[in-house]
């Protein structure tokens, strides 16, 4: 029976000390199929695939490839067997070009000749073009967008001869358009007889792209189904172990007085171009304002300028009746502005530190957390434990490095720190990016609770369903300006998408 499968994993167990990450898992993927491995954050999906790709070794169990038992002791062994993995956090050298990253480590003769790199660039370009994965091969990685970097990773696995490609949460860092382009590439891989395994928690993408779906819960693989035999609602129930409520928009209510007023704001990006151009924005008390737009149109700079991480050149920002300090993080914190950043591990949390230190970042000066310049160690640990329990953060201990936590638990910890300060305004950038359906629902409830308490929320997201579900008003940003404003009930995906593309209702391009 195993001959029809490209990979069979029998009774796989993986322990990390006392923690059982995978508990006697049986997994099978057929040749020439797209197989989704579905589950909430932290259930062991990535651990399973890391064993298949040689990053980890199973504590016990058997791996069979094309009917033959194999021992995969390293990523090099996996690659020799035709297994390639694209990780959620890319493994690329920033200062090297895309082509150099792809051929890095390739075995070749000592004398390569003067045209060797040119030949390799042509090979890489041809392979990328064949699978519809365009990117500038001669440009350094740090100059590429996140979507382009992921394409480099995929081409790297294909260049090295992989016929079983694993993608770990592949769309968590992509825009909707980039995700659609990725799925087109996966369909072509499937058509050429390659096996594709996706670890994900996004139900719509699973139903749109996969042939079969395996569901994991609490370290165990509980179900494997054909896509034609299931639906999103059933998959959500299998993932979380209970019936999930259908997502509902918030009830309409009258917002309070203006809380944040931004007028004629000019902000410049790191590379010197104008990121925000005469931008105007208002957020009222008891209101969630959604900002939709394609990545790179000024969303990141808007969040940074409101939270003190970036200064503005012209214009004004009034907050809660007073002027906001220009380029002052401490000023924003003291004014009552909370921030959930786009990249939680880059600018939200310190991965090598534990929960105690990460929760103290914004409150260590207060009397409750320190005395005479010395931290209240015992009190702070007890306080941390109470927040962990309140926000249901799953961590081995308060001292465990937060980089070891799942993405959902990292995000819960971040929200715990920000909400505990009782802010007046929450600036939330892609708050559910990389989170499963249960964790996303929890984040939505936190934002809705802030709205109900009369606080303001600025929700910056590329997930149109999320923006339309939560927002009282939807603003569309394009080239650093707000080009459209739609009230609750007026917005349609088509109209928002048109504004996001810089088009007027007549179909004419917006003036830049």
ABEGO torsion letter per residue (X at the ends): XAAABABBBBGBBBBBEABBABBGBBBBBBBGBBBBBBEBBGAGAAAAAAAAAGABBBABEBBBBGGBBBBBABAAAAAAAGBBBBBABBBBBAABBAAAAAABGBBBBABAEAAAAAAAAAAAAAAAAAAGBBBBAABBAAABBAAAAAAAAAAAAAAAGBABBBBBGAAAABBAAAAAAAAAAAAAAAAAGBBBBBBBABAAAAAAABABBBBBBGGBBABBBBAAABBAAAAAAAAAGBBBBBBBBBBBBBBBBBABBBBGBBBBBAAGBBABBGBBBBBBBGBBBBBBEBBGAGAAAAAAAAAGABBBABEBBBBGGBBBBBGBAAAAAAAGBBBBBABAAAAABBAABBAAAAAAAAAAABAAABBGGBBBAAAAAAAAAAAAAAAGBBBABAABBAAABBAAAAAAAAAAAAAAAGBABBBBBGAABGBBAAAAAAAAAAAAAAAAAGBBBBBBBABAAAAAAABABBBBBBGGBBABBBBBGABBAAAAAAAAAGBBAAGBBBBX
